[in-house]
Amino acid sequence: MAIDIDLTDHVVLVTGGVRGVGAGISRVFLAAGATVVACARRPPDAPITVGERTVEYLPADVRDPESVRVLIDSIVERHGRLDHLVNNAGGAPFALAADASPSFHSKIVALNLLAPLQLAQAAQAVMRDQPSGGTITSITSVSGVRPSPGTAAYGAAKAGVDSMTTSLAVEWAPKVRVNTIVAGPVETELSELHYGDADGVAAVGRTIPMGRLASPEDIGRCAVFLASPLAGFITGTALLVHGGGELPAFLGAATTEHHEQLS
């Protein structure tokens, strides 16, 4: 029996929803019939469309509480409701912890932890007064559940969002469901900058049991599921979407040593 998710008449905000993982999330929600509003500091390079339907764009700096307030107010004024928030905006450049400045660390935490909290507060204030409530899903990272050398503040912030989510889920139940998607490496238009080139991307993919990086749409499908009635009893949960994680390093080391002994 096929089960289709129909989010027609639902209004979704995807932060950072015009590029990379966020664009994939926006497209999947659009395909599910939702009205999708994507925010970012600059507009998309080209409209994000599925069929004849297009993602709406609103400018916003999610680190700024006033910008967040204007964003949420604009969505409610335009559409009369907000059913789902996907906290996707975030990221961090590579910087070893010993070399990074206090200001650098503060900015990373502001974007990856405080901004999702501010957005969740503003969205919940709308959702709690709607008969159907709403959902809040934050995109976190395996960097928050394993060592994250070179992005220590980012990993700590993502771990903070996972922890924060369990508390918000209790505080805001049953009207608003709150979950996270713990994403592994995702292949986007910027992947080669992180991994060197196409060969580097492929090499990283080989460290994942599924044999590849996630696609943005892989993350989007999970976000749509968590927003849908199919996940109606799921809240306070971290959904691991990492292709099985990482192949244990000792397996490769043991195999290499075994081969050397036989040669």
MIDREN-611786 format. One line per field, with one value per residue (C-alpha): residue number from 0; z, y, x; residue in one letter. Coordinates in steps of 0.05 Angstrom, whole numbers, m for minus. Last residue first. Layout:
<banus>
fitor (NUM:...);
Z (Z:...);
Y (Y:...);
X (X:...);
vexpa (A:...);
</banus>
This chain:
<banus>
fitor (262:261:260:259:258:257:256:255:254:253:252:251:250:249:248:247:246:245:244:243:242:241:240:239:238:237:236:235:234:233:232:231:230:229:228:227:226:225:224:223:222:221:220:219:218:217:216:215:214:213:212:211:210:209:208:207:206:205:204:203:202:201:200:199:198:197:196:195:194:193:192:191:190:189:188:187:186:185:184:183:182:181:180:179:178:177:176:175:174:173:172:171:170:169:168:167:166:165:164:163:162:161:160:159:158:157:156:155:154:153:152:151:150:149:148:147:146:145:144:143:142:141:140:139:138:137:136:135:134:133:132:131:130:129:128:127:126:125:124:123:122:121:120:119:118:117:116:115:114:113:112:111:110:109:108:107:106:105:104:103:102:101:100:99:98:97:96:95:94:93:92:91:90:89:88:87:86:85:84:83:82:81:80:79:78:77:76:75:74:73:72:71:70:69:68:67:66:65:64:63:62:61:60:59:58:57:56:55:54:53:52:51:50:49:48:47:46:45:44:43:42:41:40:39:38:37:36:35:34:33:32:31:30:29:28:27:26:25:24:23:22:21:20:19:18:17:16:15:14:13:12:11:10:9:8:7:6:5:4:3:2:1:0);
Z (23:74:133:94:77:151:169:117:139:212:196:152:205:261:227:238:175:187:201:172:116:161:174:250:274:340:378:425:387:346:357:295:251:196:205:168:192:212:144:107:144:127:53:55:84:27:m20:m1:m24:27:14:m17:m4:42:94:93:86:11:5:32:m24:m75:m51:m53:m124:m144:m116:m52:2:30:m33:m73:m30:m45:m97:m48:m26:46:101:159:184:253:239:300:331:361:360:378:410:455:478:481:545:533:461:480:529:480:426:470:475:400:391:441:404:342:380:406:336:309:365:351:276:260:296:304:349:348:367:349:286:265:248:264:220:265:258:289:281:286:325:288:324:317:379:399:327:327:392:373:311:349:402:350:311:372:391:320:321:389:369:300:283:352:368:305:319:390:368:318:370:419:365:329:333:389:363:293:242:184:164:200:183:197:167:170:223:189:215:202:205:200:191:158:93:80:149:182:137:148:223:223:183:221:287:260:235:304:338:293:282:231:184:138:66:44:m14:m38:m67:m135:m162:m236:m234:m174:m171:m137:m173:m195:m158:m94:m54:m3:73:72:81:47:46:22:10:17:m37:m22:m82:m48:16:m25:m62:2:35:m26:m26:48:36:m13:m30:m23:44:92:139:114:133:117:105:99:51:14:57:24:43:0:28:m21:0);
Y (m198:m236:m193:m129:m153:m166:m97:m64:m104:m87:m13:m12:m46:m4:59:39:54:119:130:82:128:189:208:198:223:260:256:303:291:233:215:249:226:199:264:300:348:292:259:324:333:262:274:338:305:254:312:347:284:242:224:156:84:67:45:113:116:106:170:209:180:199:271:273:246:300:353:379:353:418:460:399:395:466:450:399:328:318:290:262:294:291:310:344:343:389:375:434:428:368:387:454:446:373:382:445:406:350:402:439:377:367:441:440:382:427:483:437:412:483:505:447:456:440:374:351:290:252:268:342:335:283:344:385:403:430:409:450:426:458:467:445:491:548:589:548:552:628:634:569:602:660:614:565:621:648:578:563:629:616:549:549:622:650:592:604:679:669:622:673:728:686:679:615:588:537:513:497:534:504:548:540:523:544:555:493:507:477:510:481:504:580:616:673:669:739:769:704:701:774:768:709:747:813:776:740:805:835:776:781:715:692:748:753:763:730:682:644:574:564:521:506:439:442:508:542:609:622:651:648:713:738:737:675:657:604:605:541:532:457:408:351:372:440:406:365:427:468:412:407:482:480:426:470:536:573:547:580:578:535:563:519:536:477:483:420:379:312:254:194:124:67:0);
X (1056:1013:1035:1023:952:937:963:919:858:869:877:815:773:803:777:705:664:627:554:502:480:480:407:401:334:340:274:238:173:146:73:46:103:58:17:73:127:174:163:176:242:262:247:287:349:351:334:398:435:471:543:558:575:516:567:601:678:671:632:691:734:680:680:756:756:706:752:784:736:708:710:687:625:602:549:521:536:515:560:519:455:425:353:323:254:201:126:81:12:25:76:112:153:170:191:228:271:288:303:352:395:399:410:467:500:497:530:585:599:602:649:695:698:771:766:694:694:628:556:552:593:541:501:439:380:325:252:195:124:56:m8:m70:m118:m68:m52:9:35:45:85:120:148:179:209:235:267:303:327:351:390:422:452:483:487:503:549:591:592:616:672:698:695:734:788:806:877:872:804:830:788:748:690:624:552:481:413:369:318:256:193:125:52:57:m9:m47:m9:19:11:34:96:112:105:153:206:197:208:269:300:288:322:384:421:370:389:330:309:244:239:178:191:159:103:94:130:176:213:271:281:353:413:373:364:414:412:369:296:254:179:146:72:64:43:91:134:143:165:215:241:251:291:336:345:364:416:453:421:354:328:376:317:259:191:131:58:10:m49:m27:19:3:48:34:27:29:0);
vexpa (S:L:Q:E:H:H:E:T:T:A:A:G:L:F:A:P:L:E:G:G:G:H:V:L:L:A:T:G:T:I:F:G:A:L:P:S:A:L:F:V:A:C:R:G:I:D:E:P:S:A:L:R:G:M:P:I:T:R:G:V:A:A:V:G:D:A:D:G:Y:H:L:E:S:L:E:T:E:V:P:G:A:V:I:T:N:V:R:V:K:P:A:W:E:V:A:L:S:T:T:M:S:D:V:G:A:K:A:A:G:Y:A:A:T:G:P:S:P:R:V:G:S:V:S:T:I:S:T:I:T:G:G:S:P:Q:D:R:M:V:A:Q:A:A:Q:A:L:Q:L:P:A:L:L:N:L:A:V:I:K:S:H:F:S:P:S:A:D:A:A:L:A:F:P:A:G:G:A:N:N:V:L:H:D:L:R:G:H:R:E:V:I:S:D:I:L:V:R:V:S:E:P:D:R:V:D:A:P:L:Y:E:V:T:R:E:G:V:T:I:P:A:D:P:P:R:R:A:C:A:V:V:T:A:G:A:A:L:F:V:R:S:I:G:A:G:V:G:R:V:G:G:T:V:L:V:V:H:D:T:L:D:I:D:I:A:M);
</banus>
